[in-house]
Amino acid sequence: RADSRLQVRKPSATSFEQASTLVSTWGTVHAGFERLRLSGRRALLVHAAAGGVGLAATEYAHWLQLSLVGSAGAPWKHHTLRSLGCRRLVSSRHAGASVVGLVGLLRGSRAHAALNSLSADF
């Protein structure tokens, strides 16, 4: 038996395959954030912020009130992230532009941690 406080109804538009990934996605993010022990106005870089783990990490970072910088490649992904409240974004397609953009966005401070959910070099 499962505790009913930990259960939610699966939305009808979500397949069982999609729903089954939510536990591992959010579990990955939660474990990462627990290890990082970030709080307050710490700066976090989320690489591939528009992917599954990246989206969960973005939401988690907002919940913890972290200063978030996200990376994404396609312009529509930047638009999606902005609509979710991620105001500071850099390109994940061009390493040089990402570094310059990140330095400008952090305004002399530093990222305290980076979360990269990609499984290989991108």
PABA-430763 format. One record per atom (N, C-alpha, C): residue in one letter; atom name; x, y, z. Coordinates in Angstrom, 1 decimal. Example, Ala and Ser with C-alpha at 12.3 -4.5 7.8 and 13.67 -1.06 7.14 Angstrom:
BEGIN
{'A'; 'N'; {13.2; -5.7; 7.8}}
{'A'; 'CA'; {12.3; -4.5; 7.8}}
{'A'; 'C'; {13.2; -3.3; 7.8}}
{'S'; 'N'; {12.8; -2.2; 7.1}}
{'S'; 'CA'; {13.7; -1.1; 7.1}}
{'S'; 'C'; {12.9; 0.0; 7.9}}
This chain:
BEGIN
{'R'; 'N'; {0.8; -1.2; 0.0}}
{'R'; 'CA'; {0.0; 0.0; 0.0}}
{'R'; 'C'; {0.9; 1.2; 0.0}}
{'A'; 'N'; {0.4; 2.2; -0.7}}
{'A'; 'CA'; {1.1; 3.5; -0.8}}
{'A'; 'C'; {0.4; 4.6; 0.0}}
{'D'; 'N'; {1.1; 5.5; 0.6}}
{'D'; 'CA'; {0.6; 6.6; 1.3}}
{'D'; 'C'; {-0.2; 7.5; 0.4}}
{'S'; 'N'; {-1.5; 7.7; 0.6}}
{'S'; 'CA'; {-2.3; 8.5; -0.3}}
{'S'; 'C'; {-1.8; 9.9; -0.5}}
{'R'; 'N'; {-1.0; 10.5; 0.5}}
{'R'; 'CA'; {-0.5; 11.8; 0.4}}
{'R'; 'C'; {0.5; 11.9; -0.7}}
{'L'; 'N'; {1.1; 10.8; -1.1}}
{'L'; 'CA'; {2.1; 10.7; -2.2}}
{'L'; 'C'; {1.6; 10.3; -3.5}}
{'Q'; 'N'; {0.3; 10.3; -3.7}}
{'Q'; 'CA'; {-0.3; 9.8; -4.9}}
{'Q'; 'C'; {-1.1; 11.0; -5.6}}
{'V'; 'N'; {-1.1; 11.0; -6.9}}
{'V'; 'CA'; {-1.9; 11.9; -7.6}}
{'V'; 'C'; {-2.5; 11.2; -8.8}}
{'R'; 'N'; {-3.5; 11.7; -9.3}}
{'R'; 'CA'; {-4.2; 11.1; -10.5}}
{'R'; 'C'; {-3.4; 11.5; -11.8}}
{'K'; 'N'; {-3.2; 10.5; -12.6}}
{'K'; 'CA'; {-2.5; 10.7; -13.9}}
{'K'; 'C'; {-3.4; 11.5; -14.8}}
{'P'; 'N'; {-3.0; 12.6; -15.3}}
{'P'; 'CA'; {-3.8; 13.3; -16.3}}
{'P'; 'C'; {-4.1; 12.5; -17.5}}
{'S'; 'N'; {-5.3; 12.6; -18.0}}
{'S'; 'CA'; {-5.7; 11.8; -19.1}}
{'S'; 'C'; {-4.9; 12.0; -20.4}}
{'A'; 'N'; {-4.3; 13.2; -20.5}}
{'A'; 'CA'; {-3.4; 13.4; -21.7}}
{'A'; 'C'; {-2.0; 12.9; -21.6}}
{'T'; 'N'; {-1.7; 12.3; -20.4}}
{'T'; 'CA'; {-0.4; 11.8; -20.1}}
{'T'; 'C'; {-0.4; 10.3; -20.3}}
{'S'; 'N'; {0.5; 9.7; -21.1}}
{'S'; 'CA'; {0.5; 8.2; -21.2}}
{'S'; 'C'; {1.1; 7.6; -20.0}}
{'F'; 'N'; {0.9; 6.3; -19.8}}
{'F'; 'CA'; {1.6; 5.6; -18.7}}
{'F'; 'C'; {3.1; 5.7; -18.8}}
{'E'; 'N'; {3.6; 5.6; -20.1}}
{'E'; 'CA'; {5.0; 5.7; -20.3}}
{'E'; 'C'; {5.6; 7.0; -19.8}}
{'Q'; 'N'; {4.9; 8.1; -20.2}}
{'Q'; 'CA'; {5.3; 9.5; -19.8}}
{'Q'; 'C'; {5.2; 9.6; -18.3}}
{'A'; 'N'; {4.1; 9.1; -17.7}}
{'A'; 'CA'; {3.9; 9.3; -16.2}}
{'A'; 'C'; {5.0; 8.5; -15.5}}
{'S'; 'N'; {5.4; 7.4; -16.0}}
{'S'; 'CA'; {6.4; 6.6; -15.3}}
{'S'; 'C'; {7.8; 7.2; -15.2}}
{'T'; 'N'; {8.1; 8.2; -16.1}}
{'T'; 'CA'; {9.4; 8.9; -16.1}}
{'T'; 'C'; {9.4; 10.0; -15.1}}
{'L'; 'N'; {8.3; 10.4; -14.6}}
{'L'; 'CA'; {8.3; 11.6; -13.7}}
{'L'; 'C'; {9.0; 11.2; -12.4}}
{'V'; 'N'; {8.9; 10.0; -11.9}}
{'V'; 'CA'; {9.5; 9.6; -10.6}}
{'V'; 'C'; {11.0; 9.7; -10.7}}
{'S'; 'N'; {11.6; 9.2; -11.8}}
{'S'; 'CA'; {13.0; 9.2; -12.0}}
{'S'; 'C'; {13.5; 10.6; -12.3}}
{'T'; 'N'; {12.7; 11.4; -13.0}}
{'T'; 'CA'; {13.1; 12.8; -13.4}}
{'T'; 'C'; {13.2; 13.6; -12.1}}
{'W'; 'N'; {12.1; 13.6; -11.4}}
{'W'; 'CA'; {12.1; 14.5; -10.1}}
{'W'; 'C'; {13.0; 13.9; -9.1}}
{'G'; 'N'; {13.2; 12.6; -9.0}}
{'G'; 'CA'; {14.1; 12.0; -8.1}}
{'G'; 'C'; {15.6; 12.4; -8.4}}
{'T'; 'N'; {15.9; 12.4; -9.7}}
{'T'; 'CA'; {17.2; 12.8; -10.1}}
{'T'; 'C'; {17.5; 14.3; -9.6}}
{'V'; 'N'; {16.5; 15.1; -9.9}}
{'V'; 'CA'; {16.7; 16.6; -9.5}}
{'V'; 'C'; {16.8; 16.7; -8.0}}
{'H'; 'N'; {15.9; 16.0; -7.3}}
{'H'; 'CA'; {15.9; 16.1; -5.8}}
{'H'; 'C'; {17.2; 15.7; -5.2}}
{'A'; 'N'; {17.7; 14.5; -5.7}}
{'A'; 'CA'; {19.0; 14.0; -5.2}}
{'A'; 'C'; {20.2; 15.0; -5.5}}
{'G'; 'N'; {20.1; 15.6; -6.7}}
{'G'; 'CA'; {21.2; 16.6; -7.1}}
{'G'; 'C'; {21.1; 17.8; -6.2}}
{'F'; 'N'; {20.0; 18.3; -6.0}}
{'F'; 'CA'; {19.8; 19.5; -5.1}}
{'F'; 'C'; {20.2; 19.2; -3.7}}
{'E'; 'N'; {19.9; 18.0; -3.2}}
{'E'; 'CA'; {20.2; 17.6; -1.8}}
{'E'; 'C'; {21.8; 17.6; -1.7}}
{'R'; 'N'; {22.5; 17.0; -2.7}}
{'R'; 'CA'; {23.9; 17.0; -2.7}}
{'R'; 'C'; {24.5; 18.4; -2.7}}
{'L'; 'N'; {23.9; 19.3; -3.5}}
{'L'; 'CA'; {24.4; 20.6; -3.7}}
{'L'; 'C'; {24.2; 21.5; -2.5}}
{'R'; 'N'; {23.2; 21.2; -1.7}}
{'R'; 'CA'; {22.8; 22.0; -0.5}}
{'R'; 'C'; {22.8; 23.5; -0.8}}
{'L'; 'N'; {22.1; 23.9; -1.9}}
{'L'; 'CA'; {22.0; 25.3; -2.3}}
{'L'; 'C'; {20.7; 25.9; -1.6}}
{'S'; 'N'; {20.9; 27.1; -1.3}}
{'S'; 'CA'; {19.7; 27.8; -0.8}}
{'S'; 'C'; {19.9; 29.3; -1.0}}
{'G'; 'N'; {18.9; 30.1; -0.7}}
{'G'; 'CA'; {19.0; 31.5; -0.8}}
{'G'; 'C'; {19.2; 32.0; -2.2}}
{'R'; 'N'; {20.1; 33.0; -2.3}}
{'R'; 'CA'; {20.3; 33.6; -3.6}}
{'R'; 'C'; {21.5; 33.1; -4.4}}
{'R'; 'N'; {21.9; 31.8; -4.1}}
{'R'; 'CA'; {23.0; 31.2; -4.8}}
{'R'; 'C'; {22.6; 31.1; -6.3}}
{'A'; 'N'; {23.7; 31.1; -7.1}}
{'A'; 'CA'; {23.5; 31.0; -8.5}}
{'A'; 'C'; {23.7; 29.6; -9.0}}
{'L'; 'N'; {22.8; 29.1; -9.8}}
{'L'; 'CA'; {22.8; 27.8; -10.4}}
{'L'; 'C'; {22.7; 27.9; -11.9}}
{'L'; 'N'; {23.6; 27.2; -12.6}}
{'L'; 'CA'; {23.5; 27.0; -14.0}}
{'L'; 'C'; {22.9; 25.7; -14.3}}
{'V'; 'N'; {21.8; 25.6; -15.0}}
{'V'; 'CA'; {21.1; 24.4; -15.5}}
{'V'; 'C'; {21.3; 24.3; -17.0}}
{'H'; 'N'; {22.2; 23.3; -17.3}}
{'H'; 'CA'; {22.5; 23.0; -18.7}}
{'H'; 'C'; {21.4; 22.2; -19.3}}
{'A'; 'N'; {20.9; 22.5; -20.5}}
{'A'; 'CA'; {19.8; 21.8; -21.1}}
{'A'; 'C'; {18.5; 22.0; -20.3}}
{'A'; 'N'; {18.3; 23.2; -19.9}}
{'A'; 'CA'; {17.2; 23.6; -19.0}}
{'A'; 'C'; {15.8; 23.3; -19.6}}
{'A'; 'N'; {15.7; 23.1; -20.9}}
{'A'; 'CA'; {14.4; 22.8; -21.6}}
{'A'; 'C'; {14.1; 21.3; -21.7}}
{'G'; 'N'; {15.0; 20.5; -21.3}}
{'G'; 'CA'; {14.8; 19.0; -21.3}}
{'G'; 'C'; {14.0; 18.6; -20.0}}
{'G'; 'N'; {13.7; 17.3; -19.9}}
{'G'; 'CA'; {12.9; 16.8; -18.8}}
{'G'; 'C'; {13.5; 17.1; -17.4}}
{'V'; 'N'; {14.8; 16.7; -17.2}}
{'V'; 'CA'; {15.4; 17.0; -15.9}}
{'V'; 'C'; {15.7; 18.5; -15.8}}
{'G'; 'N'; {16.0; 19.2; -16.9}}
{'G'; 'CA'; {16.2; 20.6; -16.8}}
{'G'; 'C'; {15.0; 21.4; -16.4}}
{'L'; 'N'; {13.8; 21.0; -17.0}}
{'L'; 'CA'; {12.6; 21.7; -16.6}}
{'L'; 'C'; {12.3; 21.4; -15.1}}
{'A'; 'N'; {12.5; 20.2; -14.7}}
{'A'; 'CA'; {12.2; 19.9; -13.2}}
{'A'; 'C'; {13.2; 20.7; -12.4}}
{'A'; 'N'; {14.5; 20.8; -12.8}}
{'A'; 'CA'; {15.5; 21.5; -12.0}}
{'A'; 'C'; {15.1; 23.0; -12.0}}
{'T'; 'N'; {14.6; 23.5; -13.1}}
{'T'; 'CA'; {14.2; 25.0; -13.2}}
{'T'; 'C'; {13.1; 25.2; -12.2}}
{'E'; 'N'; {12.1; 24.4; -12.2}}
{'E'; 'CA'; {11.0; 24.6; -11.2}}
{'E'; 'C'; {11.5; 24.4; -9.8}}
{'Y'; 'N'; {12.3; 23.5; -9.5}}
{'Y'; 'CA'; {12.9; 23.2; -8.2}}
{'Y'; 'C'; {13.7; 24.5; -7.7}}
{'A'; 'N'; {14.5; 25.0; -8.7}}
{'A'; 'CA'; {15.3; 26.2; -8.3}}
{'A'; 'C'; {14.5; 27.4; -8.0}}
{'H'; 'N'; {13.4; 27.6; -8.7}}
{'H'; 'CA'; {12.4; 28.7; -8.4}}
{'H'; 'C'; {11.8; 28.4; -7.0}}
{'W'; 'N'; {11.5; 27.2; -6.7}}
{'W'; 'CA'; {10.9; 26.9; -5.4}}
{'W'; 'C'; {11.9; 27.2; -4.3}}
{'L'; 'N'; {13.2; 26.9; -4.5}}
{'L'; 'CA'; {14.3; 27.2; -3.5}}
{'L'; 'C'; {14.7; 28.7; -3.6}}
{'Q'; 'N'; {14.2; 29.5; -4.5}}
{'Q'; 'CA'; {14.5; 30.9; -4.7}}
{'Q'; 'C'; {16.0; 31.1; -5.0}}
{'L'; 'N'; {16.5; 30.2; -5.9}}
{'L'; 'CA'; {17.9; 30.3; -6.4}}
{'L'; 'C'; {17.9; 31.3; -7.5}}
{'S'; 'N'; {19.1; 31.8; -7.7}}
{'S'; 'CA'; {19.4; 32.7; -8.9}}
{'S'; 'C'; {19.7; 31.7; -10.0}}
{'L'; 'N'; {18.9; 31.6; -11.0}}
{'L'; 'CA'; {19.0; 30.6; -12.0}}
{'L'; 'C'; {19.4; 31.2; -13.4}}
{'V'; 'N'; {20.4; 30.4; -14.0}}
{'V'; 'CA'; {20.8; 30.7; -15.4}}
{'V'; 'C'; {20.6; 29.4; -16.1}}
{'G'; 'N'; {19.8; 29.4; -17.2}}
{'G'; 'CA'; {19.5; 28.2; -17.9}}
{'G'; 'C'; {20.2; 28.2; -19.3}}
{'S'; 'N'; {20.5; 27.1; -19.8}}
{'S'; 'CA'; {21.0; 27.0; -21.2}}
{'S'; 'C'; {20.1; 26.2; -22.0}}
{'A'; 'N'; {20.0; 26.6; -23.3}}
{'A'; 'CA'; {19.2; 25.9; -24.2}}
{'A'; 'C'; {19.6; 26.3; -25.6}}
{'G'; 'N'; {19.4; 25.4; -26.6}}
{'G'; 'CA'; {19.9; 25.7; -27.9}}
{'G'; 'C'; {19.0; 26.4; -28.8}}
{'A'; 'N'; {17.8; 25.9; -29.0}}
{'A'; 'CA'; {16.8; 26.5; -30.0}}
{'A'; 'C'; {16.1; 27.7; -29.4}}
{'P'; 'N'; {15.9; 28.7; -30.3}}
{'P'; 'CA'; {15.1; 29.9; -29.8}}
{'P'; 'C'; {13.8; 29.6; -29.2}}
{'W'; 'N'; {13.1; 28.6; -29.7}}
{'W'; 'CA'; {11.7; 28.3; -29.1}}
{'W'; 'C'; {11.9; 27.7; -27.7}}
{'K'; 'N'; {13.0; 27.1; -27.4}}
{'K'; 'CA'; {13.3; 26.6; -26.1}}
{'K'; 'C'; {13.5; 27.8; -25.1}}
{'H'; 'N'; {14.2; 28.8; -25.6}}
{'H'; 'CA'; {14.4; 30.0; -24.8}}
{'H'; 'C'; {13.1; 30.6; -24.5}}
{'H'; 'N'; {12.2; 30.7; -25.5}}
{'H'; 'CA'; {10.9; 31.2; -25.3}}
{'H'; 'C'; {10.1; 30.5; -24.3}}
{'T'; 'N'; {10.2; 29.1; -24.4}}
{'T'; 'CA'; {9.5; 28.3; -23.4}}
{'T'; 'C'; {10.0; 28.5; -22.0}}
{'L'; 'N'; {11.3; 28.6; -21.8}}
{'L'; 'CA'; {11.9; 28.8; -20.5}}
{'L'; 'C'; {11.5; 30.2; -20.0}}
{'R'; 'N'; {11.5; 31.2; -20.8}}
{'R'; 'CA'; {11.1; 32.5; -20.4}}
{'R'; 'C'; {9.7; 32.5; -19.9}}
{'S'; 'N'; {8.8; 31.8; -20.6}}
{'S'; 'CA'; {7.4; 31.7; -20.2}}
{'S'; 'C'; {7.3; 31.0; -18.8}}
{'L'; 'N'; {8.3; 30.2; -18.4}}
{'L'; 'CA'; {8.2; 29.5; -17.1}}
{'L'; 'C'; {9.0; 30.3; -16.0}}
{'G'; 'N'; {9.4; 31.5; -16.4}}
{'G'; 'CA'; {10.0; 32.4; -15.4}}
{'G'; 'C'; {11.6; 32.4; -15.4}}
{'C'; 'N'; {12.2; 31.7; -16.3}}
{'C'; 'CA'; {13.6; 31.7; -16.4}}
{'C'; 'C'; {14.1; 32.9; -17.2}}
{'R'; 'N'; {14.6; 33.9; -16.6}}
{'R'; 'CA'; {14.9; 35.2; -17.2}}
{'R'; 'C'; {16.3; 35.3; -17.8}}
{'R'; 'N'; {17.2; 34.5; -17.2}}
{'R'; 'CA'; {18.6; 34.5; -17.6}}
{'R'; 'C'; {19.0; 33.3; -18.4}}
{'L'; 'N'; {19.2; 33.4; -19.7}}
{'L'; 'CA'; {19.5; 32.3; -20.5}}
{'L'; 'C'; {20.7; 32.5; -21.4}}
{'V'; 'N'; {21.4; 31.4; -21.6}}
{'V'; 'CA'; {22.5; 31.4; -22.6}}
{'V'; 'C'; {22.3; 30.3; -23.6}}
{'S'; 'N'; {23.1; 30.4; -24.7}}
{'S'; 'CA'; {23.0; 29.3; -25.7}}
{'S'; 'C'; {23.8; 28.1; -25.3}}
{'S'; 'N'; {23.3; 26.9; -25.5}}
{'S'; 'CA'; {24.0; 25.7; -25.3}}
{'S'; 'C'; {24.7; 25.2; -26.5}}
{'R'; 'N'; {24.5; 25.9; -27.6}}
{'R'; 'CA'; {25.0; 25.4; -28.9}}
{'R'; 'C'; {26.4; 25.9; -29.2}}
{'H'; 'N'; {26.8; 27.1; -28.6}}
{'H'; 'CA'; {28.1; 27.7; -28.9}}
{'H'; 'C'; {28.8; 28.0; -27.6}}
{'A'; 'N'; {29.8; 27.2; -27.3}}
{'A'; 'CA'; {30.6; 27.3; -26.1}}
{'A'; 'C'; {31.1; 28.7; -25.8}}
{'G'; 'N'; {31.7; 29.3; -26.8}}
{'G'; 'CA'; {32.2; 30.7; -26.6}}
{'G'; 'C'; {31.1; 31.7; -26.2}}
{'A'; 'N'; {30.0; 31.6; -26.9}}
{'A'; 'CA'; {28.9; 32.5; -26.6}}
{'A'; 'C'; {28.3; 32.2; -25.2}}
{'S'; 'N'; {28.3; 31.0; -24.9}}
{'S'; 'CA'; {27.8; 30.6; -23.5}}
{'S'; 'C'; {28.6; 31.2; -22.4}}
{'V'; 'N'; {29.9; 31.1; -22.6}}
{'V'; 'CA'; {30.8; 31.6; -21.5}}
{'V'; 'C'; {30.7; 33.2; -21.4}}
{'V'; 'N'; {30.7; 33.8; -22.6}}
{'V'; 'CA'; {30.6; 35.3; -22.6}}
{'V'; 'C'; {29.2; 35.7; -22.0}}
{'G'; 'N'; {28.1; 35.0; -22.4}}
{'G'; 'CA'; {26.8; 35.3; -21.9}}
{'G'; 'C'; {26.7; 35.0; -20.4}}
{'L'; 'N'; {27.3; 33.9; -20.0}}
{'L'; 'CA'; {27.2; 33.6; -18.5}}
{'L'; 'C'; {27.9; 34.6; -17.7}}
{'V'; 'N'; {29.1; 35.1; -18.1}}
{'V'; 'CA'; {29.9; 36.1; -17.4}}
{'V'; 'C'; {29.1; 37.4; -17.3}}
{'G'; 'N'; {28.4; 37.8; -18.4}}
{'G'; 'CA'; {27.6; 39.0; -18.4}}
{'G'; 'C'; {26.4; 38.9; -17.5}}
{'L'; 'N'; {25.8; 37.7; -17.5}}
{'L'; 'CA'; {24.6; 37.5; -16.7}}
{'L'; 'C'; {24.8; 37.5; -15.2}}
{'L'; 'N'; {26.0; 36.9; -14.9}}
{'L'; 'CA'; {26.3; 36.8; -13.4}}
{'L'; 'C'; {26.9; 38.1; -12.9}}
{'R'; 'N'; {27.3; 39.0; -13.7}}
{'R'; 'CA'; {27.7; 40.4; -13.4}}
{'R'; 'C'; {28.8; 40.3; -12.3}}
{'G'; 'N'; {29.9; 39.6; -12.6}}
{'G'; 'CA'; {31.0; 39.6; -11.7}}
{'G'; 'C'; {31.0; 38.6; -10.6}}
{'S'; 'N'; {29.8; 38.0; -10.3}}
{'S'; 'CA'; {29.7; 36.9; -9.3}}
{'S'; 'C'; {30.0; 35.6; -10.0}}
{'R'; 'N'; {29.7; 34.5; -9.3}}
{'R'; 'CA'; {30.0; 33.2; -9.9}}
{'R'; 'C'; {28.8; 32.3; -9.8}}
{'A'; 'N'; {28.8; 31.2; -10.6}}
{'A'; 'CA'; {27.8; 30.2; -10.4}}
{'A'; 'C'; {28.3; 29.3; -9.3}}
{'H'; 'N'; {27.5; 29.0; -8.3}}
{'H'; 'CA'; {27.8; 28.2; -7.2}}
{'H'; 'C'; {27.8; 26.7; -7.6}}
{'A'; 'N'; {27.0; 26.4; -8.6}}
{'A'; 'CA'; {26.9; 25.0; -9.0}}
{'A'; 'C'; {26.3; 24.9; -10.4}}
{'A'; 'N'; {26.5; 23.8; -11.1}}
{'A'; 'CA'; {26.0; 23.6; -12.4}}
{'A'; 'C'; {25.3; 22.2; -12.4}}
{'L'; 'N'; {24.2; 22.1; -13.0}}
{'L'; 'CA'; {23.5; 20.8; -13.2}}
{'L'; 'C'; {23.5; 20.5; -14.6}}
{'N'; 'N'; {24.1; 19.4; -15.0}}
{'N'; 'CA'; {24.1; 19.0; -16.4}}
{'N'; 'C'; {23.5; 17.6; -16.5}}
{'S'; 'N'; {22.3; 17.5; -17.2}}
{'S'; 'CA'; {21.7; 16.2; -17.3}}
{'S'; 'C'; {21.9; 15.4; -18.6}}
{'L'; 'N'; {22.8; 16.0; -19.4}}
{'L'; 'CA'; {23.2; 15.3; -20.6}}
{'L'; 'C'; {24.1; 14.1; -20.3}}
{'S'; 'N'; {23.9; 13.0; -21.1}}
{'S'; 'CA'; {24.6; 11.8; -20.8}}
{'S'; 'C'; {26.0; 11.7; -21.5}}
{'A'; 'N'; {26.2; 12.6; -22.4}}
{'A'; 'CA'; {27.5; 12.6; -23.2}}
{'A'; 'C'; {27.8; 14.0; -23.6}}
{'D'; 'N'; {29.0; 14.2; -24.2}}
{'D'; 'CA'; {29.4; 15.5; -24.6}}
{'D'; 'C'; {28.4; 16.0; -25.7}}
{'F'; 'N'; {28.0; 17.2; -25.6}}
{'F'; 'CA'; {27.0; 17.7; -26.5}}
{'F'; 'C'; {27.7; 18.6; -27.6}}
